[in-house]
Amino acid sequence: EGLRLHLSSSSSTGYKGVFADRSRFKAQRWVGREDGREVYLGSFETAVEAAVAYARAVGEYQPPAPPTVATEAEGLRLHLSSSSSTGYKGVFADR
């Protein structure tokens, strides 16, 4: 999704905006500098799911990293190519 999870060394869950509540994890965020209103984002099975909800709520999109030189697929090494219309080295479209 291109989301950046917000890590926090001061949170027991390890994520900003996420806290443990019994056997579940809850996410919340503060909005507005003047009114400081708290927005409850939900209750989740894992801290990571709650952290994803927090990241979505704050809306900080991070584009995915560009593909590496090779991508693993079915145990094979695929060689990417920016100069090929197919995106792969040695693969061409037959028109």
N, CA, C and O atoms as CSV, one atom per row, in Angstrom:
chain,resi,resn,atom,element,x,y,z
A,1,GLU,N,N,0.811,-1.218,0.000
A,1,GLU,CA,C,0.000,0.000,0.000
A,1,GLU,C,C,0.841,1.262,0.000
A,1,GLU,O,O,0.332,2.353,-0.260
A,2,GLY,N,N,2.116,1.120,0.289
A,2,GLY,CA,C,2.963,2.302,0.363
A,2,GLY,C,C,2.797,3.076,1.643
A,2,GLY,O,O,3.078,4.275,1.675
A,3,LEU,N,N,2.341,2.421,2.718
A,3,LEU,CA,C,2.180,3.097,3.996
A,3,LEU,C,C,3.458,2.991,4.802
A,3,LEU,O,O,4.193,2.008,4.698
A,4,ARG,N,N,3.717,4.005,5.601
A,4,ARG,CA,C,4.865,3.992,6.506
A,4,ARG,C,C,4.332,3.840,7.920
A,4,ARG,O,O,3.598,4.699,8.409
A,5,LEU,N,N,4.704,2.739,8.582
A,5,LEU,CA,C,4.285,2.533,9.962
A,5,LEU,C,C,5.123,3.432,10.858
A,5,LEU,O,O,6.326,3.586,10.649
A,6,HIS,N,N,4.487,4.016,11.846
A,6,HIS,CA,C,5.143,4.977,12.732
A,6,HIS,C,C,5.650,4.253,13.976
A,6,HIS,O,O,4.875,3.930,14.876
A,7,LEU,N,N,6.944,4.003,14.016
A,7,LEU,CA,C,7.530,3.326,15.164
A,7,LEU,C,C,7.679,4.303,16.321
A,7,LEU,O,O,7.866,5.503,16.123
A,8,SER,N,N,7.592,3.757,17.542
A,8,SER,CA,C,7.719,4.595,18.724
A,8,SER,C,C,8.445,3.826,19.820
A,8,SER,O,O,8.008,2.751,20.230
A,9,SER,N,N,9.551,4.381,20.287
A,9,SER,CA,C,10.289,3.729,21.374
A,9,SER,C,C,9.619,3.972,22.720
A,9,SER,O,O,9.931,3.294,23.699
A,10,SER,N,N,8.703,4.934,22.779
A,10,SER,CA,C,8.039,5.236,24.050
A,10,SER,C,C,6.717,4.480,24.221
A,10,SER,O,O,6.092,4.561,25.278
A,11,SER,N,N,6.289,3.749,23.191
A,11,SER,CA,C,5.037,2.987,23.273
A,11,SER,C,C,5.359,1.520,23.564
A,11,SER,O,O,6.289,0.962,22.981
A,12,SER,N,N,4.604,0.905,24.449
A,12,SER,CA,C,4.840,-0.503,24.786
A,12,SER,C,C,4.565,-1.419,23.601
A,12,SER,O,O,5.064,-2.544,23.561
A,13,THR,N,N,3.770,-0.947,22.625
A,13,THR,CA,C,3.486,-1.757,21.442
A,13,THR,C,C,4.549,-1.580,20.363
A,13,THR,O,O,4.661,-2.402,19.453
A,14,GLY,N,N,5.329,-0.507,20.468
A,14,GLY,CA,C,6.345,-0.223,19.471
A,14,GLY,C,C,5.859,0.676,18.348
A,14,GLY,O,O,6.634,1.036,17.463
A,15,TYR,N,N,4.562,1.048,18.375
A,15,TYR,CA,C,3.986,1.873,17.312
A,15,TYR,C,C,3.288,3.096,17.889
A,15,TYR,O,O,2.619,3.013,18.918
A,16,LYS,N,N,3.449,4.223,17.221
A,16,LYS,CA,C,2.763,5.450,17.602
A,16,LYS,C,C,1.267,5.288,17.354
A,16,LYS,O,O,0.857,4.772,16.315
A,17,GLY,N,N,0.447,5.733,18.318
A,17,GLY,CA,C,-0.999,5.693,18.164
A,17,GLY,C,C,-1.624,4.338,18.438
A,17,GLY,O,O,-2.824,4.164,18.226
A,18,VAL,N,N,-0.839,3.368,18.906
A,18,VAL,CA,C,-1.340,2.010,19.158
A,18,VAL,C,C,-1.105,1.662,20.614
A,18,VAL,O,O,-0.011,1.863,21.141
A,19,PHE,N,N,-2.138,1.139,21.263
A,19,PHE,CA,C,-1.978,0.696,22.647
A,19,PHE,C,C,-2.700,-0.626,22.865
A,19,PHE,O,O,-3.682,-0.939,22.192
A,20,ALA,N,N,-2.184,-1.394,23.826
A,20,ALA,CA,C,-2.762,-2.697,24.145
A,20,ALA,C,C,-3.920,-2.504,25.110
A,20,ALA,O,O,-3.836,-1.712,26.048
A,21,ASP,N,N,-4.996,-3.233,24.870
A,21,ASP,CA,C,-6.159,-3.201,25.747
A,21,ASP,C,C,-6.648,-4.636,25.905
A,21,ASP,O,O,-7.288,-5.184,25.008
A,22,ARG,N,N,-6.348,-5.231,27.038
A,22,ARG,CA,C,-6.609,-6.660,27.270
A,22,ARG,C,C,-5.909,-7.488,26.203
A,22,ARG,O,O,-4.686,-7.411,26.081
A,23,SER,N,N,-6.633,-8.268,25.437
A,23,SER,CA,C,-5.988,-9.137,24.448
A,23,SER,C,C,-6.023,-8.553,23.039
A,23,SER,O,O,-5.713,-9.249,22.072
A,24,ARG,N,N,-6.400,-7.276,22.915
A,24,ARG,CA,C,-6.479,-6.654,21.591
A,24,ARG,C,C,-5.627,-5.401,21.564
A,24,ARG,O,O,-5.088,-4.973,22.585
A,25,PHE,N,N,-5.514,-4.820,20.383
A,25,PHE,CA,C,-4.748,-3.590,20.218
A,25,PHE,C,C,-5.666,-2.536,19.632
A,25,PHE,O,O,-6.439,-2.820,18.717
A,26,LYS,N,N,-5.585,-1.331,20.148
A,26,LYS,CA,C,-6.439,-0.240,19.670
A,26,LYS,C,C,-5.573,0.846,19.065
A,26,LYS,O,O,-4.439,1.077,19.486
A,27,ALA,N,N,-6.138,1.506,18.066
A,27,ALA,CA,C,-5.431,2.604,17.399
A,27,ALA,C,C,-6.241,3.876,17.584
A,27,ALA,O,O,-7.471,3.867,17.521
A,28,GLN,N,N,-5.531,4.964,17.812
A,28,GLN,CA,C,-6.174,6.267,17.928
A,28,GLN,C,C,-5.205,7.337,17.478
A,28,GLN,O,O,-3.991,7.132,17.477
A,29,ARG,N,N,-5.744,8.470,17.100
A,29,ARG,CA,C,-4.885,9.597,16.729
A,29,ARG,C,C,-5.529,10.884,17.186
A,29,ARG,O,O,-6.743,10.961,17.374
A,30,TRP,N,N,-4.708,11.883,17.358
A,30,TRP,CA,C,-5.172,13.214,17.753
A,30,TRP,C,C,-5.232,14.081,16.509
A,30,TRP,O,O,-4.318,14.057,15.684
A,31,VAL,N,N,-6.307,14.846,16.373
A,31,VAL,CA,C,-6.438,15.761,15.239
A,31,VAL,C,C,-6.689,17.167,15.740
A,31,VAL,O,O,-7.257,17.355,16.816
A,32,GLY,N,N,-6.282,18.128,14.990
A,32,GLY,CA,C,-6.503,19.532,15.345
A,32,GLY,C,C,-5.557,19.998,16.433
A,32,GLY,O,O,-5.464,19.378,17.492
A,33,ARG,N,N,-4.868,21.070,16.179
A,33,ARG,CA,C,-3.921,21.592,17.163
A,33,ARG,C,C,-4.641,22.340,18.286
A,33,ARG,O,O,-4.170,22.357,19.423
A,34,GLU,N,N,-5.761,22.947,17.973
A,34,GLU,CA,C,-6.436,23.769,18.981
A,34,GLU,C,C,-7.355,22.952,19.873
A,34,GLU,O,O,-7.317,23.085,21.096
A,35,ASP,N,N,-8.193,22.096,19.260
A,35,ASP,CA,C,-9.139,21.353,20.080
A,35,ASP,C,C,-8.561,20.033,20.589
A,35,ASP,O,O,-9.080,19.472,21.554
A,36,GLY,N,N,-7.497,19.523,19.959
A,36,GLY,CA,C,-6.851,18.294,20.401
A,36,GLY,C,C,-7.801,17.114,20.498
A,36,GLY,O,O,-7.720,16.315,21.431
A,37,ARG,N,N,-8.694,17.008,19.540
A,37,ARG,CA,C,-9.705,15.949,19.545
A,37,ARG,C,C,-9.067,14.600,19.246
A,37,ARG,O,O,-8.215,14.485,18.365
A,38,GLU,N,N,-9.491,13.575,19.992
A,38,GLU,CA,C,-8.985,12.226,19.787
A,38,GLU,C,C,-9.953,11.465,18.893
A,38,GLU,O,O,-11.167,11.536,19.086
A,39,VAL,N,N,-9.418,10.735,17.910
A,39,VAL,CA,C,-10.244,9.943,16.999
A,39,VAL,C,C,-9.901,8.476,17.205
A,39,VAL,O,O,-8.753,8.068,17.034
A,40,TYR,N,N,-10.903,7.688,17.573
A,40,TYR,CA,C,-10.726,6.253,17.770
A,40,TYR,C,C,-10.778,5.571,16.414
A,40,TYR,O,O,-11.727,5.775,15.656
A,41,LEU,N,N,-9.778,4.770,16.099
A,41,LEU,CA,C,-9.679,4.142,14.788
A,41,LEU,C,C,-10.101,2.678,14.777
A,41,LEU,O,O,-10.307,2.108,13.706
A,42,GLY,N,N,-10.232,2.067,15.933
A,42,GLY,CA,C,-10.708,0.692,15.982
A,42,GLY,C,C,-9.878,-0.211,16.868
A,42,GLY,O,O,-8.844,0.178,17.410
A,43,SER,N,N,-10.375,-1.443,16.995
A,43,SER,CA,C,-9.731,-2.469,17.791
A,43,SER,C,C,-9.266,-3.584,16.850
A,43,SER,O,O,-10.003,-3.980,15.947
A,44,PHE,N,N,-8.066,-4.082,17.055
A,44,PHE,CA,C,-7.458,-5.011,16.104
A,44,PHE,C,C,-6.824,-6.195,16.813
A,44,PHE,O,O,-6.491,-6.121,17.996
A,45,GLU,N,N,-6.663,-7.286,16.080
A,45,GLU,CA,C,-6.056,-8.512,16.608
A,45,GLU,C,C,-4.581,-8.313,16.939
A,45,GLU,O,O,-4.098,-8.808,17.957
A,46,THR,N,N,-3.868,-7.592,16.082
A,46,THR,CA,C,-2.426,-7.427,16.272
A,46,THR,C,C,-2.042,-5.949,16.292
A,46,THR,O,O,-2.769,-5.086,15.799
A,47,ALA,N,N,-0.874,-5.693,16.880
A,47,ALA,CA,C,-0.355,-4.325,16.917
A,47,ALA,C,C,-0.061,-3.823,15.505
A,47,ALA,O,O,-0.232,-2.638,15.218
A,48,VAL,N,N,0.376,-4.713,14.630
A,48,VAL,CA,C,0.690,-4.313,13.249
A,48,VAL,C,C,-0.577,-3.858,12.533
A,48,VAL,O,O,-0.554,-2.848,11.829
A,49,GLU,N,N,-1.693,-4.593,12.702
A,49,GLU,CA,C,-2.955,-4.180,12.073
A,49,GLU,C,C,-3.383,-2.808,12.580
A,49,GLU,O,O,-3.853,-1.978,11.801
A,50,ALA,N,N,-3.226,-2.564,13.878
A,50,ALA,CA,C,-3.574,-1.263,14.447
A,50,ALA,C,C,-2.642,-0.179,13.900
A,50,ALA,O,O,-3.086,0.935,13.618
A,51,ALA,N,N,-1.356,-0.498,13.748
A,51,ALA,CA,C,-0.395,0.463,13.206
A,51,ALA,C,C,-0.718,0.811,11.759
A,51,ALA,O,O,-0.529,1.953,11.340
A,52,VAL,N,N,-1.203,-0.158,10.994
A,52,VAL,CA,C,-1.611,0.093,9.608
A,52,VAL,C,C,-2.809,1.039,9.590
A,52,VAL,O,O,-2.860,1.959,8.773
A,53,ALA,N,N,-3.778,0.819,10.488
A,53,ALA,CA,C,-4.947,1.707,10.572
A,53,ALA,C,C,-4.511,3.127,10.911
A,53,ALA,O,O,-5.033,4.090,10.349
A,54,TYR,N,N,-3.557,3.260,11.826
A,54,TYR,CA,C,-3.040,4.578,12.186
A,54,TYR,C,C,-2.365,5.234,10.977
A,54,TYR,O,O,-2.594,6.410,10.696
A,55,ALA,N,N,-1.540,4.475,10.271
A,55,ALA,CA,C,-0.837,5.016,9.098
A,55,ALA,C,C,-1.829,5.470,8.031
A,55,ALA,O,O,-1.639,6.511,7.403
A,56,ARG,N,N,-2.883,4.687,7.831
A,56,ARG,CA,C,-3.919,5.088,6.855
A,56,ARG,C,C,-4.594,6.382,7.297
A,56,ARG,O,O,-4.860,7.260,6.476
A,57,ALA,N,N,-4.869,6.498,8.587
A,57,ALA,CA,C,-5.588,7.669,9.108
A,57,ALA,C,C,-4.773,8.945,8.993
A,57,ALA,O,O,-5.321,10.009,8.704
A,58,VAL,N,N,-3.473,8.848,9.215
A,58,VAL,CA,C,-2.669,10.063,9.106
A,58,VAL,C,C,-2.349,10.397,7.665
A,58,VAL,O,O,-1.894,11.499,7.359
A,59,GLY,N,N,-2.591,9.433,6.772
A,59,GLY,CA,C,-2.516,9.714,5.342
A,59,GLY,C,C,-1.146,9.984,4.799
A,59,GLY,O,O,-1.010,10.731,3.830
A,60,GLU,N,N,-0.126,9.409,5.381
A,60,GLU,CA,C,1.226,9.612,4.868
A,60,GLU,C,C,1.576,8.488,3.909
A,60,GLU,O,O,2.042,7.424,4.318
A,61,TYR,N,N,1.350,8.734,2.655
A,61,TYR,CA,C,1.650,7.735,1.630
A,61,TYR,C,C,3.131,7.776,1.290
A,61,TYR,O,O,3.693,8.846,1.054
A,62,GLN,N,N,3.748,6.631,1.268
A,62,GLN,CA,C,5.135,6.505,0.845
A,62,GLN,C,C,5.142,5.587,-0.367
A,62,GLN,O,O,4.737,4.431,-0.241
A,63,PRO,N,N,5.574,6.037,-1.515
A,63,PRO,CA,C,5.586,5.147,-2.675
A,63,PRO,C,C,6.473,3.940,-2.416
A,63,PRO,O,O,7.476,4.042,-1.709
A,64,PRO,N,N,6.105,2.794,-2.989
A,64,PRO,CA,C,6.933,1.607,-2.795
A,64,PRO,C,C,8.333,1.815,-3.362
A,64,PRO,O,O,8.538,2.589,-4.298
A,65,ALA,N,N,9.275,1.113,-2.777
A,65,ALA,CA,C,10.656,1.201,-3.249
A,65,ALA,C,C,10.737,0.681,-4.678
A,65,ALA,O,O,9.993,-0.229,-5.044
A,66,PRO,N,N,11.622,1.238,-5.487
A,66,PRO,CA,C,11.756,0.739,-6.857
A,66,PRO,C,C,12.198,-0.719,-6.835
A,66,PRO,O,O,12.869,-1.152,-5.898
A,67,PRO,N,N,11.827,-1.474,-7.859
A,67,PRO,CA,C,12.211,-2.882,-7.875
A,67,PRO,C,C,13.721,-3.051,-7.902
A,67,PRO,O,O,14.449,-2.220,-8.444
A,68,THR,N,N,14.167,-4.133,-7.311
A,68,THR,CA,C,15.597,-4.414,-7.302
A,68,THR,C,C,16.004,-4.999,-8.648
A,68,THR,O,O,15.156,-5.207,-9.516
A,69,VAL,N,N,17.272,-5.259,-8.826
A,69,VAL,CA,C,17.783,-5.793,-10.083
A,69,VAL,C,C,17.121,-7.124,-10.411
A,69,VAL,O,O,16.897,-7.437,-11.580
A,70,ALA,N,N,16.814,-7.895,-9.402
A,70,ALA,CA,C,16.183,-9.194,-9.644
A,70,ALA,C,C,15.034,-9.387,-8.669
A,70,ALA,O,O,15.125,-8.997,-7.505
A,71,THR,N,N,13.970,-9.979,-9.140
A,71,THR,CA,C,12.818,-10.283,-8.312
A,71,THR,C,C,12.661,-11.796,-8.254
A,71,THR,O,O,12.779,-12.478,-9.272
A,72,GLU,N,N,12.396,-12.315,-7.068
A,72,GLU,CA,C,12.219,-13.755,-6.931
A,72,GLU,C,C,10.780,-14.129,-7.282
A,72,GLU,O,O,9.839,-13.483,-6.821
A,73,ALA,N,N,10.610,-15.162,-8.090
A,73,ALA,CA,C,9.290,-15.670,-8.447
A,73,ALA,C,C,9.407,-17.163,-8.677
A,73,ALA,O,O,10.168,-17.606,-9.538
A,74,GLU,N,N,8.669,-17.926,-7.922
A,74,GLU,CA,C,8.703,-19.383,-8.054
A,74,GLU,C,C,10.121,-19.929,-7.982
A,74,GLU,O,O,10.454,-20.898,-8.665
A,75,GLY,N,N,10.943,-19.316,-7.167
A,75,GLY,CA,C,12.307,-19.784,-7.013
A,75,GLY,C,C,13.235,-19.408,-8.157
A,75,GLY,O,O,14.395,-19.818,-8.161
A,76,LEU,N,N,12.759,-18.648,-9.117
A,76,LEU,CA,C,13.581,-18.239,-10.264
A,76,LEU,C,C,13.996,-16.786,-10.092
A,76,LEU,O,O,13.310,-16.010,-9.428
A,77,ARG,N,N,15.091,-16.434,-10.677
A,77,ARG,CA,C,15.564,-15.050,-10.619
A,77,ARG,C,C,15.157,-14.339,-11.892
A,77,ARG,O,O,15.607,-14.698,-12.980
A,78,LEU,N,N,14.314,-13.338,-11.764
A,78,LEU,CA,C,13.843,-12.558,-12.916
A,78,LEU,C,C,14.650,-11.273,-12.999
A,78,LEU,O,O,14.775,-10.560,-12.003
A,79,HIS,N,N,15.195,-10.968,-14.160
A,79,HIS,CA,C,16.013,-9.773,-14.339
A,79,HIS,C,C,15.158,-8.651,-14.922
A,79,HIS,O,O,14.644,-8.755,-16.036
A,80,LEU,N,N,15.020,-7.598,-14.161
A,80,LEU,CA,C,14.228,-6.449,-14.599
A,80,LEU,C,C,15.040,-5.568,-15.528
A,80,LEU,O,O,16.265,-5.490,-15.433
A,81,SER,N,N,14.315,-4.895,-16.445
A,81,SER,CA,C,14.974,-4.011,-17.398
A,81,SER,C,C,14.111,-2.781,-17.626
A,81,SER,O,O,12.950,-2.892,-18.018
A,82,SER,N,N,14.678,-1.615,-17.382
A,82,SER,CA,C,13.933,-0.378,-17.612
A,82,SER,C,C,13.875,-0.025,-19.097
A,82,SER,O,O,13.063,0.806,-19.503
A,83,SER,N,N,14.736,-0.654,-19.918
A,83,SER,CA,C,14.752,-0.340,-21.347
A,83,SER,C,C,13.851,-1.257,-22.170
A,83,SER,O,O,13.671,-1.023,-23.365
A,84,SER,N,N,13.283,-2.291,-21.560
A,84,SER,CA,C,12.394,-3.210,-22.270
A,84,SER,C,C,10.946,-2.821,-22.013
A,84,SER,O,O,10.588,-2.457,-20.893
A,85,SER,N,N,10.108,-2.898,-23.054
A,85,SER,CA,C,8.689,-2.537,-22.882
A,85,SER,C,C,7.961,-3.514,-21.968
A,85,SER,O,O,6.918,-3.177,-21.407
A,86,THR,N,N,8.503,-4.733,-21.812
A,86,THR,CA,C,7.872,-5.716,-20.926
A,86,THR,C,C,8.317,-5.548,-19.489
A,86,THR,O,O,7.660,-6.035,-18.570
A,87,GLY,N,N,9.439,-4.855,-19.289
A,87,GLY,CA,C,9.969,-4.666,-17.953
A,87,GLY,C,C,10.965,-5.740,-17.534
A,87,GLY,O,O,11.527,-5.680,-16.441
A,88,TYR,N,N,11.184,-6.734,-18.417
A,88,TYR,CA,C,12.106,-7.823,-18.105
A,88,TYR,C,C,13.164,-7.973,-19.185
A,88,TYR,O,O,12.879,-7.802,-20.370
A,89,LYS,N,N,14.379,-8.290,-18.777
A,89,LYS,CA,C,15.489,-8.501,-19.699
A,89,LYS,C,C,15.245,-9.781,-20.507
A,89,LYS,O,O,14.927,-10.824,-19.935
A,90,GLY,N,N,15.392,-9.703,-21.830
A,90,GLY,CA,C,15.241,-10.859,-22.693
A,90,GLY,C,C,13.806,-11.262,-23.001
A,90,GLY,O,O,13.580,-12.310,-23.607
A,91,VAL,N,N,12.833,-10.451,-22.597
A,91,VAL,CA,C,11.413,-10.764,-22.874
A,91,VAL,C,C,10.868,-9.664,-23.784
A,91,VAL,O,O,10.991,-8.477,-23.481
A,92,PHE,N,N,10.267,-10.069,-24.896
A,92,PHE,CA,C,9.747,-9.106,-25.861
A,92,PHE,C,C,8.311,-9.466,-26.216
A,92,PHE,O,O,7.935,-10.638,-26.215
A,93,ALA,N,N,7.520,-8.454,-26.517
A,93,ALA,CA,C,6.130,-8.672,-26.941
A,93,ALA,C,C,6.116,-8.996,-28.442
A,93,ALA,O,O,6.738,-8.297,-29.242
A,94,ASP,N,N,5.415,-10.040,-28.800
A,94,ASP,CA,C,5.302,-10.434,-30.203
A,94,ASP,C,C,3.992,-9.846,-30.752
A,94,ASP,O,O,2.904,-10.263,-30.355
A,95,ARG,N,N,4.106,-8.895,-31.649
A,95,ARG,CA,C,2.902,-8.200,-32.122
A,95,ARG,C,C,2.512,-8.632,-33.481
A,95,ARG,O,O,1.521,-8.144,-34.024
